[in-house]
């Protein structure tokens, strides 16, 4: 009796997880997400360029950029078949690896450059370049979108 | 794993586009399977088998390293 209840519980949990895993927005949201993210990222760069430094504006823009990139990442492709799902999961794996490597590697590179080229300043203290949560998430989603398109291109064939 | 989808497709005079429409996938999927870059699911293999009217193991073959 208990075994049956446990099996049912696992089955329910499994179907809930699968629902989340298989959830995708319609294809049109991909373009909306990509174009929106590029426009707001451009605005952020311009905002910094004109010398404004309102933290609230920057934080809101960063959050919206991440949300739009997530929207693009979670949107269906034109033809959503098993190959596209396979490519998408591969792109998530690659993005995870490279974003982790980036968040470890960048502070090290920055530290070494500081040590070798710019030399030690400020009374001998060397500051590690701290990576923000935005930077990591931006790289993660950016790598995923990039690898998804790249891996998809590998499957294309010119000859019939 | 190797396959003879390209040969079977040629015998039925189908393009990648035609085949992809018949089994409900993208042309990229057919191209990737033909190039041995993607191993299709059992469902897709059975659809191909039904279309070519041949058993799955006459379309897909295991190699030494499999």
Backbone of each chain as ProteinMPNN parsed JSONL, in Angstrom:
{"seq_chain_A": "XXXXXXXXXXXXXXXXXXXXXXXXXXXXXXXXXXXXXXXXXXXXXXXXXXXXXXXXXXXXXXXXXXXXXXXXXXXXXXXXXXXXXXXXXXXXXXXXXXXXXXXXXXXXXXXXXXXXXXXXXXXXXXXXXXXXXXXXXXXXXXXXXXXXXXXXXXXXXXXX", "coords_chain_A": {"N_chain_A": [[0.841, -1.22, 0.0], [1.845, 1.23, 0.972], [4.017, 1.346, -0.738], [2.791, 1.71, -3.173], [1.694, 4.259, -2.816], [4.032, 5.783, -2.581], [5.112, 5.328, -5.1], [3.184, 6.591, -6.686], [3.513, 9.209, -5.77], [6.119, 9.786, -6.651], [5.668, 9.584, -9.368], [3.923, 11.707, -9.825], [5.569, 13.854, -9.079], [7.562, 13.548, -10.98], [6.113, 14.039, -13.335], [5.483, 16.699, -12.911], [8.032, 17.909, -12.926], [8.782, 17.289, -15.536], [6.918, 18.796, -16.924], [7.786, 21.388, -16.407], [10.334, 21.214, -17.564], [9.691, 20.788, -20.24], [8.382, 23.054, -20.914], [7.835, 25.736, -23.111], [7.959, 29.001, -24.588], [5.928, 30.507, -27.218], [7.259, 30.678, -30.64], [7.479, 33.351, -31.587], [8.24, 34.884, -29.43], [10.922, 34.602, -29.183], [12.243, 36.327, -30.979], [11.273, 38.737, -29.971], [12.429, 38.717, -27.409], [15.207, 38.667, -28.054], [15.625, 41.011, -29.646], [14.657, 42.985, -27.888], [16.425, 42.648, -25.703], [18.877, 43.362, -26.887], [18.359, 46.039, -27.574], [17.917, 47.247, -25.033], [20.317, 46.684, -23.802], [21.995, 48.174, -25.413], [21.006, 50.704, -24.753], [21.816, 50.777, -22.089], [24.613, 50.856, -22.409], [24.861, 53.325, -23.717], [23.83, 54.945, -21.734], [25.771, 54.786, -19.806], [27.817, 55.916, -21.247], [27.051, 58.599, -21.554], [27.537, 59.502, -19.093], [25.781, 59.245, -16.964], [24.753, 57.899, -13.831], [22.757, 56.519, -12.41], [21.832, 54.231, -10.121], [19.458, 52.818, -9.792], [18.164, 52.917, -12.282], [20.061, 51.536, -13.806], [20.052, 49.001, -12.542], [17.393, 48.177, -12.932], [17.332, 48.064, -15.74], [19.296, 46.103, -16.226], [18.088, 43.867, -15.042], [15.828, 43.635, -16.671], [17.07, 43.089, -19.12], [18.157, 40.54, -18.59], [15.791, 39.097, -18.136], [14.593, 39.286, -20.666], [16.472, 37.92, -22.205], [16.223, 35.403, -21.083], [13.653, 34.843, -21.86], [14.02, 34.65, -24.639], [15.698, 32.459, -24.643], [14.044, 30.474, -23.676], [12.189, 30.114, -25.642], [10.339, 28.552, -28.295], [11.751, 26.94, -31.221], [11.541, 27.524, -34.807], [10.745, 25.067, -36.081], [10.05, 22.832, -33.798], [11.53, 20.119, -32.959], [12.766, 16.787, -32.022], [15.531, 16.883, -32.503], [16.174, 19.578, -32.248], [15.569, 19.923, -29.557], [17.532, 18.297, -28.471], [19.841, 19.672, -29.314], [19.416, 22.034, -27.917], [19.641, 21.191, -25.236], [22.316, 20.441, -25.24], [23.47, 22.92, -25.679], [22.887, 24.21, -23.282], [24.498, 22.787, -21.508], [27.096, 23.365, -22.488], [27.051, 26.151, -22.145], [26.865, 26.355, -19.371], [29.348, 25.251, -18.58], [31.203, 27.049, -19.822], [30.416, 29.521, -18.732], [30.965, 29.108, -16.055], [33.734, 28.667, -16.208], [34.444, 31.181, -17.143], [33.709, 32.832, -14.974], [35.532, 31.995, -13.121], [37.963, 32.244, -14.424], [38.197, 34.97, -15.32], [38.624, 36.773, -13.017], [41.143, 35.815, -12.336], [42.73, 36.298, -14.613], [42.534, 39.055, -14.695], [43.763, 39.672, -12.267], [46.358, 38.697, -12.754], [47.135, 40.339, -14.901], [47.066, 42.776, -13.657], [49.118, 42.416, -11.897], [51.341, 41.94, -13.579], [51.385, 43.896, -15.655], [50.155, 46.483, -15.03], [51.293, 46.911, -12.637], [51.798, 46.995, -9.048], [49.71, 48.998, -7.088], [48.358, 51.521, -4.896], [49.45, 51.324, -2.236], [50.47, 48.748, -2.273], [48.411, 46.887, -2.316], [46.509, 44.441, -4.01], [43.652, 44.282, -5.94], [41.096, 41.914, -6.39], [39.213, 41.337, -9.33], [35.902, 41.61, -8.995], [33.241, 39.538, -9.879], [30.02, 40.279, -10.938], [26.623, 39.176, -10.152], [24.967, 39.72, -12.276], [26.75, 39.801, -14.431], [27.62, 37.102, -14.563], [25.178, 35.748, -15.051], [24.468, 36.969, -17.437], [26.535, 36.159, -19.131], [26.067, 33.404, -19.035], [23.456, 33.094, -20.178], [23.949, 34.371, -22.59], [26.0, 32.776, -23.733], [24.521, 30.422, -23.981], [22.528, 31.086, -25.898], [24.159, 31.68, -28.049], [25.638, 29.257, -28.489], [23.527, 27.548, -29.052], [22.577, 28.465, -31.535], [24.923, 28.103, -33.006], [25.444, 25.303, -32.815], [23.167, 24.374, -34.051], [23.609, 25.243, -36.617], [25.613, 23.521, -37.435], [24.265, 21.285, -38.199], [23.225, 21.813, -40.64], [22.889, 21.271, -44.154], [24.124, 21.566, -47.432], [23.792, 20.087, -49.732], [21.349, 18.046, -51.323]], "CA_chain_A": [[0.0, 0.0, 0.0], [2.765, 2.354, 1.072], [4.847, 1.377, -1.958], [1.93, 2.285, -4.212], [1.597, 5.708, -2.564], [5.34, 6.36, -2.916], [5.251, 5.303, -6.569], [2.314, 7.658, -7.211], [4.135, 10.501, -5.426], [7.254, 9.992, -7.563], [5.131, 9.788, -10.72], [3.407, 13.089, -9.854], [6.725, 14.761, -9.053], [8.229, 13.416, -12.278], [5.332, 14.729, -14.376], [5.609, 18.15, -12.676], [9.368, 18.305, -13.402], [8.77, 17.212, -17.0], [6.136, 19.932, -17.423], [8.685, 22.558, -16.359], [11.407, 20.99, -18.545], [9.182, 20.87, -21.616], [7.677, 24.318, -21.155], [8.467, 26.686, -24.039], [7.106, 30.072, -25.093], [5.814, 30.438, -28.686], [8.458, 31.089, -31.385], [7.585, 34.817, -31.784], [8.865, 35.485, -28.251], [12.38, 34.534, -29.339], [12.664, 37.573, -31.608], [10.959, 39.821, -29.025], [13.458, 38.643, -26.36], [16.532, 39.027, -28.576], [15.648, 42.43, -30.041], [14.493, 43.768, -26.662], [17.665, 42.578, -24.908], [19.915, 44.142, -27.588], [18.012, 47.463, -27.458], [18.117, 47.73, -23.657], [21.756, 46.622, -23.554], [22.503, 49.365, -26.103], [20.628, 51.862, -23.926], [22.7, 50.736, -20.902], [25.94, 51.327, -22.824], [24.708, 54.756, -23.97], [23.586, 55.579, -20.436], [27.084, 54.902, -19.154], [28.628, 56.788, -22.094], [26.72, 60.016, -21.305], [28.025, 59.831, -17.755], [24.769, 59.09, -15.917], [25.107, 56.756, -12.989], [21.65, 56.218, -11.499], [21.895, 52.782, -9.883], [18.126, 52.221, -9.955], [17.95, 52.742, -13.733], [20.958, 50.466, -14.263], [19.588, 47.714, -12.011], [16.14, 47.796, -13.615], [17.693, 47.688, -17.119], [20.005, 44.811, -16.183], [17.105, 42.808, -14.765], [14.991, 43.46, -17.863], [17.908, 42.417, -20.134], [18.22, 39.114, -18.235], [14.46, 38.505, -18.352], [14.376, 39.164, -22.114], [17.351, 36.844, -22.689], [15.61, 34.15, -20.624], [12.486, 34.662, -22.738], [14.544, 34.155, -25.925], [16.274, 31.134, -24.397], [12.974, 29.505, -23.412], [11.181, 30.123, -26.708], [10.425, 27.461, -29.272], [12.341, 27.236, -32.516], [10.51, 27.48, -35.854], [10.265, 23.677, -36.026], [10.552, 22.314, -32.521], [11.504, 18.654, -32.962], [13.681, 16.181, -31.042], [16.905, 17.313, -32.752], [16.294, 20.926, -31.659], [15.602, 19.735, -28.099], [18.858, 17.742, -28.196], [20.799, 20.77, -29.479], [19.196, 22.986, -26.829], [20.222, 20.688, -23.976], [23.775, 20.525, -25.404], [23.883, 24.327, -25.532], [22.842, 24.537, -21.848], [25.684, 22.175, -20.879], [28.262, 24.164, -22.887], [26.935, 27.475, -21.525], [27.181, 26.188, -17.947], [30.796, 25.05, -18.454], [31.945, 28.259, -20.171], [30.118, 30.606, -17.785], [31.718, 28.796, -14.83], [35.146, 28.931, -16.518], [34.579, 32.637, -17.239], [33.646, 33.466, -13.646], [36.771, 31.654, -12.4], [39.113, 32.723, -15.193], [38.303, 36.427, -15.452], [39.335, 37.397, -11.896], [42.551, 35.389, -12.368], [43.393, 37.045, -15.693], [42.584, 40.442, -14.246], [44.765, 39.703, -11.197], [47.686, 38.529, -13.355], [47.43, 41.55, -15.673], [47.331, 43.809, -12.666], [50.419, 42.097, -11.31], [52.416, 41.979, -14.573], [51.427, 45.073, -16.524], [49.88, 47.777, -14.393], [52.088, 46.943, -11.404], [51.034, 47.131, -7.806], [49.504, 50.375, -6.637], [47.574, 51.708, -3.665], [50.138, 50.812, -1.055], [50.805, 47.336, -2.378], [47.264, 45.955, -2.331], [45.992, 44.073, -5.329], [42.234, 43.96, -5.809], [40.519, 40.947, -7.304], [38.056, 41.852, -10.052], [34.754, 40.832, -8.541], [32.242, 39.349, -10.935], [28.665, 40.453, -10.386], [25.637, 38.147, -10.522], [24.488, 40.075, -13.616], [27.778, 39.393, -15.404], [27.595, 35.635, -14.685], [23.925, 35.353, -15.701], [24.517, 37.488, -18.806], [27.416, 35.259, -19.875], [25.394, 32.098, -19.106], [22.379, 33.153, -21.175], [24.573, 34.74, -23.861], [26.657, 31.565, -24.261], [23.495, 29.438, -24.365], [21.91, 31.514, -27.159], [25.199, 31.588, -29.076], [25.923, 27.846, -28.791], [22.327, 26.95, -29.647], [22.586, 28.804, -32.963], [26.12, 27.504, -33.621], [25.253, 23.853, -32.936], [22.104, 24.167, -35.034], [24.211, 25.471, -37.938], [26.405, 22.33, -37.784], [23.372, 20.271, -38.777], [22.738, 22.206, -41.965], [23.556, 20.622, -45.284], [23.829, 22.286, -48.675], [23.391, 19.168, -50.807], [20.134, 17.264, -51.032]], "C_chain_A": [[0.871, 1.264, 0.0], [3.606, 2.52, -0.182], [4.084, 2.025, -3.103], [1.833, 3.792, -4.064], [2.887, 6.405, -2.964], [5.525, 6.429, -4.429], [4.413, 6.405, -7.199], [2.923, 9.028, -6.988], [5.271, 10.815, -6.399], [6.764, 10.293, -8.974], [4.612, 11.231, -10.866], [4.544, 14.088, -9.918], [7.42, 14.764, -10.411], [7.456, 14.185, -13.348], [5.387, 16.244, -14.184], [6.945, 18.662, -13.215], [9.397, 18.317, -14.931], [7.991, 18.37, -17.62], [7.008, 21.184, -17.473], [9.755, 22.422, -17.443], [10.917, 21.198, -19.98], [8.485, 22.183, -21.928], [8.486, 25.234, -22.083], [7.463, 27.763, -24.424], [6.981, 29.921, -26.613], [7.035, 31.069, -29.377], [8.623, 32.611, -31.48], [8.286, 35.504, -30.603], [10.396, 35.474, -28.334], [12.904, 35.855, -29.906], [12.434, 38.754, -30.662], [12.054, 39.888, -27.954], [14.808, 39.141, -26.848], [16.623, 40.52, -28.901], [15.556, 43.328, -28.806], [15.778, 43.811, -25.849], [18.761, 43.427, -25.543], [19.646, 45.646, -27.419], [18.312, 47.989, -26.048], [19.605, 47.688, -23.282], [22.446, 47.83, -24.201], [22.227, 50.628, -25.304], [21.536, 51.947, -22.693], [24.091, 51.273, -21.221], [25.917, 52.842, -23.035], [24.559, 55.53, -22.674], [24.904, 55.796, -19.697], [27.948, 55.931, -19.897], [28.355, 58.266, -21.819], [27.038, 60.427, -19.862], [27.005, 59.727, -16.644], [25.071, 57.833, -15.099], [24.015, 56.465, -11.954], [21.563, 54.699, -11.328], [20.555, 52.1, -10.115], [17.85, 51.93, -11.431], [18.786, 51.57, -14.24], [20.462, 49.085, -13.81], [18.326, 47.223, -12.706], [16.462, 47.323, -15.033], [18.383, 46.325, -17.16], [19.026, 43.664, -15.969], [16.243, 42.547, -15.989], [15.78, 42.743, -18.972], [17.941, 40.911, -19.857], [16.882, 38.427, -18.49], [14.195, 38.292, -19.844], [15.239, 38.054, -22.709], [16.794, 35.477, -22.291], [14.406, 33.808, -21.494], [12.93, 34.077, -24.083], [15.044, 32.725, -25.771], [15.188, 30.068, -24.242], [11.899, 29.485, -24.49], [11.427, 28.997, -27.694], [11.167, 27.914, -30.525], [11.232, 27.135, -33.566], [9.88, 26.077, -35.937], [10.869, 23.067, -34.776], [10.45, 20.788, -32.532], [12.571, 18.118, -32.008], [15.138, 16.607, -31.242], [17.156, 18.681, -32.119], [16.369, 20.824, -30.133], [16.966, 19.198, -27.658], [19.919, 18.849, -28.259], [20.666, 21.769, -28.325], [19.832, 22.484, -25.528], [21.757, 20.7, -24.045], [24.258, 21.957, -25.161], [23.842, 24.753, -24.058], [24.079, 23.993, -21.126], [26.925, 23.018, -21.18], [28.253, 25.529, -22.203], [27.309, 27.407, -20.044], [28.699, 26.082, -17.751], [31.551, 26.362, -18.715], [31.662, 29.429, -19.225], [30.857, 30.369, -16.46], [33.197, 29.112, -15.046], [35.404, 30.435, -16.566], [34.632, 33.269, -15.852], [34.858, 33.108, -12.79], [37.967, 32.313, -13.087], [39.293, 34.225, -15.219], [39.005, 37.103, -14.267], [40.826, 37.049, -11.894], [43.335, 36.17, -13.415], [43.585, 38.502, -15.268], [43.673, 40.638, -13.183], [46.178, 39.628, -11.772], [48.094, 39.767, -14.144], [47.802, 42.693, -14.742], [48.752, 43.661, -12.112], [51.561, 42.343, -12.3], [52.512, 43.315, -15.313], [51.248, 46.378, -15.754], [50.696, 47.986, -13.113], [51.216, 47.251, -10.18], [50.938, 48.595, -7.394], [48.775, 50.366, -5.296], [48.217, 51.026, -2.46], [50.351, 49.309, -1.073], [49.634, 46.385, -2.379], [46.798, 45.696, -3.756], [44.535, 43.663, -5.154], [41.804, 42.93, -6.844], [39.342, 41.607, -7.997], [36.864, 40.989, -9.646], [33.709, 40.742, -9.651], [30.854, 39.439, -10.324], [27.749, 39.321, -10.857], [25.123, 38.413, -11.937], [25.451, 39.565, -14.681], [27.721, 37.88, -15.658], [26.34, 35.196, -15.439], [23.9, 35.795, -17.165], [25.379, 36.559, -19.675], [26.74, 33.9, -20.079], [24.334, 32.095, -20.208], [22.94, 33.483, -22.564], [25.24, 33.537, -24.518], [25.611, 30.564, -24.749], [22.892, 29.81, -25.722], [22.897, 31.365, -28.322], [25.457, 30.131, -29.481], [24.736, 27.156, -29.434], [22.32, 27.202, -31.154], [23.761, 28.141, -33.672], [25.924, 26.006, -33.844], [24.188, 23.53, -33.981], [22.668, 24.277, -36.45], [25.024, 24.252, -38.382], [25.551, 21.269, -38.48], [22.909, 20.6, -40.174], [23.533, 21.543, -43.087], [23.151, 21.326, -46.568], [23.285, 21.353, -49.751], [22.181, 18.357, -50.379], [20.369, 15.798, -51.395]], "O_chain_A": [[0.698, 2.191, -0.791], [3.878, 3.63, -0.637], [4.644, 2.784, -3.894], [1.883, 4.524, -5.052], [2.87, 7.463, -3.593], [6.013, 7.419, -4.973], [4.859, 7.077, -8.129], [2.876, 9.898, -7.858], [5.387, 11.931, -6.905], [7.333, 11.121, -9.686], [4.831, 11.883, -11.887], [4.508, 15.043, -10.694], [7.813, 15.81, -10.928], [8.046, 14.892, -14.165], [5.343, 16.996, -15.157], [7.003, 19.701, -13.873], [9.957, 19.224, -15.546], [8.341, 18.867, -18.69], [6.977, 21.941, -18.443], [10.053, 23.382, -18.154], [11.645, 21.72, -20.825], [8.048, 22.411, -23.056], [9.673, 25.47, -21.858], [6.271, 27.49, -24.571], [7.826, 29.28, -27.238], [7.747, 31.881, -28.786], [9.745, 33.117, -31.46], [8.857, 36.583, -30.763], [11.072, 36.239, -27.646], [13.867, 36.428, -29.397], [13.27, 39.651, -30.555], [12.548, 40.968, -27.628], [15.478, 39.924, -26.174], [17.562, 41.203, -28.492], [16.287, 44.312, -28.692], [16.179, 44.869, -25.364], [19.492, 44.128, -24.844], [20.562, 46.425, -27.158], [18.899, 49.06, -25.897], [20.092, 48.543, -22.542], [23.354, 48.427, -23.622], [23.081, 51.506, -25.184], [21.969, 53.031, -22.3], [24.679, 52.028, -20.447], [26.821, 53.554, -22.599], [25.092, 56.631, -22.528], [25.125, 56.826, -19.06], [28.695, 56.701, -19.292], [29.269, 59.091, -21.838], [26.822, 61.575, -19.476], [27.301, 60.073, -15.5], [25.579, 56.84, -15.621], [24.301, 56.202, -10.786], [21.258, 53.976, -12.277], [20.5, 50.958, -10.571], [17.372, 50.854, -11.789], [18.306, 50.725, -14.996], [20.454, 48.13, -14.587], [18.188, 46.043, -13.028], [15.935, 46.306, -15.484], [18.089, 45.497, -18.023], [19.116, 42.624, -16.622], [15.953, 41.397, -16.319], [15.232, 41.895, -19.677], [17.774, 40.102, -20.771], [16.843, 37.307, -18.999], [13.649, 37.265, -20.247], [14.801, 37.333, -23.605], [16.879, 34.515, -23.055], [14.168, 32.647, -21.824], [12.317, 33.145, -24.602], [14.844, 31.886, -26.649], [15.378, 28.913, -24.623], [10.826, 28.915, -24.293], [12.556, 28.552, -27.9], [11.208, 29.101, -30.849], [10.118, 26.713, -33.258], [8.661, 25.922, -35.874], [12.073, 22.817, -34.718], [9.418, 20.227, -32.164], [13.202, 18.881, -31.278], [15.899, 16.687, -30.278], [18.21, 18.918, -31.53], [17.135, 21.545, -29.493], [17.491, 19.587, -26.614], [20.777, 18.953, -27.382], [21.663, 22.283, -27.818], [20.477, 23.246, -24.809], [22.422, 20.938, -23.037], [25.293, 22.187, -24.536], [24.664, 25.561, -23.626], [24.635, 24.651, -20.247], [27.702, 23.349, -20.285], [29.286, 26.013, -21.742], [27.989, 28.293, -19.527], [29.267, 26.734, -16.874], [32.425, 26.746, -17.938], [32.551, 30.234, -18.945], [31.318, 31.316, -15.823], [33.84, 29.735, -14.202], [36.437, 30.913, -16.097], [35.474, 34.123, -15.577], [35.183, 33.825, -11.843], [38.856, 32.862, -12.436], [40.421, 34.714, -15.149], [39.894, 37.927, -14.48], [41.665, 37.864, -11.509], [44.444, 36.642, -13.16], [44.649, 39.092, -15.458], [44.403, 41.629, -13.196], [47.074, 40.365, -11.362], [49.244, 40.203, -14.077], [48.724, 43.465, -15.006], [49.469, 44.638, -11.894], [52.608, 42.876, -11.934], [53.613, 43.805, -15.565], [52.096, 47.268, -15.822], [50.774, 49.095, -12.583], [50.074, 47.698, -10.287], [51.931, 49.322, -7.355], [48.609, 49.323, -4.663], [47.575, 50.242, -1.761], [50.408, 48.669, -0.023], [49.838, 45.172, -2.439], [46.707, 46.604, -4.583], [44.216, 42.808, -4.329], [42.112, 43.061, -8.029], [38.566, 42.334, -7.376], [36.828, 39.79, -9.921], [33.349, 41.741, -10.272], [30.545, 38.776, -9.334], [28.05, 38.61, -11.816], [24.874, 37.483, -12.703], [25.044, 38.983, -15.686], [27.765, 37.429, -16.803], [26.417, 34.376, -16.354], [23.378, 35.088, -18.026], [25.008, 36.218, -20.798], [26.826, 33.315, -21.158], [24.315, 31.208, -21.061], [22.479, 32.954, -23.575], [25.07, 33.303, -25.714], [25.783, 29.935, -25.793], [22.758, 28.954, -26.597], [22.521, 30.977, -29.428], [25.491, 29.809, -30.669], [24.912, 26.272, -30.273], [22.091, 26.29, -31.948], [23.623, 27.671, -34.801], [26.202, 25.495, -34.929], [24.293, 22.538, -34.703], [22.283, 23.534, -37.353], [25.115, 23.977, -39.579], [26.06, 20.458, -39.253], [22.274, 19.776, -40.833], [24.73, 21.294, -42.945], [21.979, 21.645, -46.769], [22.449, 21.739, -50.569], [22.023, 18.027, -49.203], [19.474, 14.969, -51.228]]}, "seq_chain_B": "XXXXXXXXXXXXXXXXXXXXXXXXXXXXXXXXXXXXXXXXXXXXXXXXXXXXXXXXXXXXXXXXXX", "coords_chain_B": {"N_chain_B": [[27.145, 4.835, -34.933], [25.853, 3.875, -38.064], [23.888, 4.764, -40.979], [21.466, 4.148, -43.617], [19.877, 6.111, -44.704], [20.047, 8.098, -46.638], [20.368, 6.617, -48.981], [18.008, 5.119, -49.024], [16.208, 7.173, -49.206], [16.88, 8.203, -51.696], [16.118, 6.082, -53.285], [13.369, 6.223, -53.108], [13.061, 8.561, -54.332], [13.06, 11.015, -52.89], [13.49, 14.274, -51.518], [15.499, 15.822, -48.906], [13.865, 17.67, -47.71], [11.291, 16.773, -48.473], [11.195, 14.298, -47.141], [11.473, 15.156, -44.499], [9.082, 16.527, -44.119], [7.259, 14.45, -44.379], [7.702, 12.89, -42.099], [7.455, 14.684, -40.092], [9.54, 16.386, -39.014], [12.335, 18.753, -38.88], [14.292, 19.838, -41.753], [16.918, 20.04, -41.103], [17.196, 18.122, -39.124], [16.997, 15.692, -40.539], [19.227, 16.003, -42.164], [21.281, 16.035, -40.218], [21.044, 13.452, -39.156], [21.648, 11.899, -41.393], [24.297, 12.615, -41.733], [25.431, 11.349, -39.644], [25.594, 12.772, -37.269], [23.724, 12.971, -35.41], [21.889, 10.775, -33.413], [18.844, 9.347, -33.937], [15.72, 9.249, -32.029], [13.951, 6.33, -30.765], [11.321, 6.503, -31.557], [11.406, 8.155, -33.846], [13.044, 6.575, -35.449], [11.374, 4.381, -35.824], [9.337, 5.606, -37.252], [10.674, 6.229, -39.604], [11.287, 3.681, -40.424], [8.733, 2.67, -40.936], [7.991, 4.309, -43.051], [9.92, 3.721, -45.032], [9.35, 1.113, -45.283], [10.828, -1.016, -44.169], [12.665, -3.101, -41.855], [13.956, -1.657, -38.768], [16.627, -2.334, -38.232], [17.637, -2.658, -40.752], [18.013, -0.234, -41.676], [19.462, 1.258, -39.866], [22.727, 0.768, -38.55], [24.921, -0.828, -36.268], [28.22, 0.148, -35.247], [31.684, -0.877, -34.775], [32.665, 0.523, -32.505], [30.362, 1.065, -31.104]], "CA_chain_B": [[26.083, 4.167, -35.681], [25.697, 4.325, -39.451], [22.534, 4.533, -41.494], [21.375, 4.26, -45.076], [18.701, 6.947, -44.99], [20.265, 8.802, -47.909], [20.13, 5.646, -50.06], [16.567, 4.814, -49.019], [15.548, 8.396, -49.679], [17.127, 8.285, -53.144], [15.304, 5.028, -53.935], [11.979, 6.718, -53.177], [13.16, 9.858, -55.005], [12.617, 12.054, -51.957], [14.519, 15.209, -51.049], [15.506, 15.925, -47.437], [12.67, 18.461, -47.368], [10.112, 15.89, -48.599], [11.23, 13.304, -46.056], [11.236, 15.827, -43.217], [7.642, 16.825, -44.024], [6.515, 13.198, -44.207], [7.784, 12.358, -40.727], [7.183, 15.762, -39.138], [10.717, 16.997, -38.377], [12.935, 19.766, -39.748], [15.28, 19.316, -42.721], [18.184, 19.959, -40.346], [17.205, 16.845, -38.401], [17.321, 14.652, -41.519], [20.618, 16.223, -42.557], [22.158, 15.625, -39.109], [21.008, 11.985, -39.041], [22.391, 11.358, -42.536], [25.733, 12.847, -41.531], [25.789, 10.626, -38.402], [25.865, 13.717, -36.181], [22.644, 12.832, -34.437], [21.237, 9.462, -33.381], [17.432, 9.652, -33.668], [15.031, 8.484, -30.982], [13.292, 5.108, -31.257], [10.081, 6.927, -32.232], [11.753, 8.635, -35.184], [13.565, 5.422, -36.188], [10.212, 3.571, -36.212], [8.624, 6.347, -38.307], [11.458, 6.042, -40.836], [11.13, 2.274, -40.78], [7.397, 2.52, -41.523], [7.978, 5.015, -44.333], [10.731, 2.975, -46.007], [8.822, -0.274, -45.253], [11.95, -1.91, -43.894], [12.943, -3.135, -40.412], [14.893, -0.621, -38.301], [18.028, -2.766, -38.352], [18.102, -2.608, -42.149], [18.244, 1.201, -41.964], [20.523, 1.691, -38.939], [23.688, -0.307, -38.251], [25.898, -0.546, -35.212], [29.623, 0.056, -35.645], [32.527, -1.559, -33.773], [32.81, 1.302, -31.268], [29.067, 1.225, -30.409]], "C_chain_B": [[25.978, 4.759, -37.087], [24.241, 4.143, -39.876], [22.525, 4.689, -43.008], [20.124, 5.062, -45.485], [18.83, 7.643, -46.347], [19.935, 7.885, -49.097], [18.637, 5.362, -50.179], [15.771, 5.989, -49.586], [15.685, 8.526, -51.202], [16.268, 7.257, -53.891], [13.847, 5.466, -54.087], [11.895, 8.081, -53.866], [12.61, 11.005, -54.131], [13.777, 12.985, -51.634], [14.479, 15.197, -49.517], [14.25, 16.645, -46.958], [11.412, 17.583, -47.402], [10.041, 14.925, -47.421], [10.9, 13.956, -44.712], [9.752, 16.145, -43.032], [6.843, 15.553, -43.745], [6.579, 12.683, -42.77], [7.708, 13.453, -39.646], [8.373, 16.271, -38.355], [11.28, 18.069, -39.309], [13.945, 19.114, -40.701], [16.645, 19.143, -42.054], [18.321, 18.61, -39.644], [17.61, 15.711, -39.341], [18.791, 14.755, -41.913], [21.578, 15.741, -41.471], [22.196, 14.108, -38.952], [21.832, 11.364, -40.174], [23.897, 11.511, -42.362], [26.27, 12.13, -40.293], [26.173, 11.572, -37.26], [24.815, 13.599, -35.084], [22.013, 11.451, -34.552], [19.763, 9.697, -33.027], [16.845, 8.792, -32.556], [14.387, 7.244, -31.608], [12.03, 5.485, -32.037], [10.372, 7.332, -33.68], [12.263, 7.483, -36.055], [12.399, 4.558, -36.676], [9.389, 4.262, -37.309], [9.326, 6.164, -39.647], [11.286, 4.618, -41.36], [9.779, 2.055, -41.476], [7.345, 3.157, -42.91], [8.74, 4.238, -45.409], [10.287, 1.518, -46.135], [9.946, -1.297, -45.13], [12.163, -1.967, -42.395], [14.007, -2.103, -40.024], [16.348, -1.049, -38.5], [18.505, -2.934, -39.8], [18.347, -1.151, -42.574], [19.403, 1.723, -41.106], [21.428, 0.499, -38.6], [24.648, 0.121, -37.148], [27.298, -0.661, -35.788], [30.42, -0.575, -34.515], [32.556, -0.815, -32.446], [31.503, 1.465, -30.484], [28.876, 0.139, -29.34]], "O_chain_B": [[26.011, 5.976, -37.271], [23.467, 3.453, -39.211], [23.432, 5.273, -43.602], [19.432, 4.741, -46.451], [17.862, 7.761, -47.098], [19.317, 8.306, -50.075], [18.073, 5.363, -51.273], [14.807, 5.818, -50.333], [14.742, 8.905, -51.898], [15.76, 7.526, -54.98], [13.181, 5.125, -55.064], [10.823, 8.678, -53.972], [11.816, 11.832, -54.578], [14.916, 12.539, -51.493], [13.562, 14.644, -48.909], [13.653, 16.282, -45.945], [10.58, 17.632, -46.496], [8.997, 14.751, -46.793], [10.161, 13.402, -43.898], [9.225, 16.046, -41.924], [5.879, 15.568, -42.979], [5.612, 12.102, -42.279], [7.873, 13.184, -38.456], [8.253, 16.561, -37.164], [10.76, 18.272, -40.406], [14.389, 17.988, -40.479], [17.415, 18.241, -42.386], [19.406, 18.034, -39.578], [18.449, 14.877, -39.001], [19.505, 13.755, -41.989], [22.585, 15.104, -41.778], [23.245, 13.537, -38.652], [22.607, 10.433, -39.956], [24.674, 10.655, -42.785], [27.438, 12.29, -39.939], [26.975, 11.22, -36.395], [25.01, 14.077, -33.966], [21.648, 11.011, -35.642], [19.462, 10.19, -31.94], [17.395, 7.753, -32.192], [14.294, 7.132, -32.831], [11.711, 4.865, -33.051], [9.682, 6.914, -34.61], [11.958, 7.415, -37.246], [12.422, 4.06, -37.801], [8.819, 3.603, -38.179], [8.688, 5.973, -40.682], [11.158, 4.385, -42.562], [9.695, 1.345, -42.478], [6.731, 2.614, -43.829], [8.279, 4.109, -46.543], [10.785, 0.782, -46.987], [10.011, -2.285, -45.862], [11.878, -0.988, -41.705], [14.847, -1.725, -40.84], [17.195, -0.243, -38.886], [19.652, -3.313, -40.036], [18.821, -0.88, -43.677], [20.216, 2.526, -41.564], [20.957, -0.62, -38.392], [25.115, 1.259, -37.102], [27.545, -1.455, -36.696], [29.895, -0.786, -33.422], [32.48, -1.431, -31.384], [31.513, 1.938, -29.347], [27.851, 0.115, -28.66]]}, "name": "protein", "num_of_chains": 2, "seq": "XXXXXXXXXXXXXXXXXXXXXXXXXXXXXXXXXXXXXXXXXXXXXXXXXXXXXXXXXXXXXXXXXXXXXXXXXXXXXXXXXXXXXXXXXXXXXXXXXXXXXXXXXXXXXXXXXXXXXXXXXXXXXXXXXXXXXXXXXXXXXXXXXXXXXXXXXXXXXXXXXXXXXXXXXXXXXXXXXXXXXXXXXXXXXXXXXXXXXXXXXXXXXXXXXXXXXXXXXXXXXXXXXX"}
